[in-house]
Amino acid sequence: MSDMRLTFKEMCARFDVTPRTLRYYEYIELLSPEKEGRSRFYGTREVARMTLILRGRRFGFSLEEIRQWLLIYRQKGTKPQMEALLQLADRQLVALEQQQAELQTSIADLRALRNTAADEMKKLNEG
């Protein structure tokens, strides 16, 4: 696995990201592929970093927060770094739980509206 080298196109396909996204992550220095002429190659380090970037995005972290997360990952985490990660995670968990509650409310409201409309349809069809 240490000899893995993905091309730009293979990296996009593996992570289901657009070329623009991959180039942007390189531009802001979240990724640093090997360059040979105009070709770029991604080794195991960059594959691992991309996995963490996408996981961080899924969790709702900003790209700057992900940058900090990658620093922790690279340095194996000193105590202050781990404390910073815990603070980030705790804050994001609160935000995600709030979003979840809002979604549950929206789902319940939409379900009630749908049921009311279905009841009205029944009455119209019967009458």
C-alpha positions in Angstrom: 0.0 0.0 0.0 2.9 2.4 0.6 3.7 2.3 -3.2 0.1 3.5 -4.0 0.1 6.4 -6.5 -3.1 7.7 -7.8 -3.4 10.1 -10.7 -5.5 13.2 -10.5 -8.3 11.5 -12.3 -8.1 8.4 -10.1 -8.2 10.6 -7.0 -11.3 12.4 -8.2 -13.0 9.1 -8.9 -12.0 7.4 -5.7 -13.4 10.2 -3.6 -16.2 11.2 -5.9 -15.0 14.9 -6.0 -14.8 17.3 -8.9 -11.5 18.3 -10.4 -12.2 21.8 -9.2 -12.6 20.6 -5.6 -9.4 18.6 -5.7 -7.5 21.6 -7.2 -8.9 23.9 -4.5 -7.8 21.6 -1.7 -4.3 21.7 -3.3 -4.5 25.5 -3.7 -5.3 26.0 0.0 -2.6 23.5 0.8 -4.7 20.8 2.4 -3.2 18.4 -0.1 0.3 18.3 -1.6 0.6 15.7 -4.4 3.9 14.8 -6.0 4.3 16.6 -9.3 6.1 15.2 -12.3 5.8 17.8 -15.1 2.2 18.6 -15.4 1.1 15.3 -13.8 0.1 15.0 -10.1 0.3 11.8 -8.1 -1.3 11.1 -4.8 0.3 8.7 -2.4 -1.0 7.1 0.8 -0.4 10.3 2.8 -2.6 12.3 0.5 -5.3 9.6 0.3 -5.4 9.5 4.2 -5.6 13.3 4.3 -8.4 13.4 1.7 -10.3 10.8 3.8 -10.0 13.1 6.8 -10.9 16.2 4.8 -14.1 14.6 3.6 -14.9 13.2 7.0 -14.5 16.7 8.5 -16.7 18.2 5.8 -19.4 15.6 6.5 -19.2 16.6 10.2 -19.7 20.2 9.2 -16.2 21.6 10.0 -14.9 24.6 8.1 -11.8 24.1 6.0 -9.8 26.1 8.5 -10.9 23.7 11.3 -10.0 20.8 9.0 -6.6 22.3 8.6 -6.2 22.3 12.3 -7.4 18.7 12.5 -4.9 17.7 9.9 -2.1 19.3 12.0 -3.2 17.2 14.9 -3.3 14.1 12.7 0.2 14.8 11.4 1.8 15.4 14.8 0.1 12.5 16.5 -1.5 15.0 18.9 0.1 16.7 21.8 -2.1 17.4 24.9 -3.0 21.0 23.8 -3.8 19.7 20.3 -6.0 17.0 21.6 -7.7 19.5 23.9 -8.3 21.7 20.9 -9.8 18.8 18.9 -12.1 17.9 21.8 -13.3 21.5 21.9 -14.0 21.5 18.2 -15.8 18.2 18.4 -17.9 19.2 21.4 -18.9 22.5 19.7 -19.8 20.7 16.4 -21.7 18.0 18.2 -23.9 20.7 19.8 -24.5 22.3 16.4 -25.3 19.0 14.8 -27.7 18.0 17.6 -29.4 21.4 17.1 -29.7 20.8 13.4 -31.1 17.3 14.1 -33.8 18.7 16.4 -34.7 21.3 13.8 -34.9 18.7 11.1 -37.1 16.5 13.3 -39.5 19.5 13.9 -39.5 20.2 10.1 -40.3 16.6 9.3 -43.1 16.5 11.9 -44.6 19.8 10.5 -44.4 18.6 6.9 -45.9 15.3 7.8 -48.8 17.0 9.6 -49.3 19.3 6.6 -49.3 16.4 4.2 -51.8 14.4 6.3 -54.1 17.5 6.5 -53.9 17.7 2.7 -54.6 14.0 2.3 -57.6 14.3 4.6 -58.9 17.2 2.5 -58.4 15.2 -0.7 -60.5 12.4 0.8 -63.3 14.8 1.6 -63.2 16.2 -1.9 -63.3 12.8 -3.5 -66.2 11.7 -1.3 -68.3 14.8 -1.9 
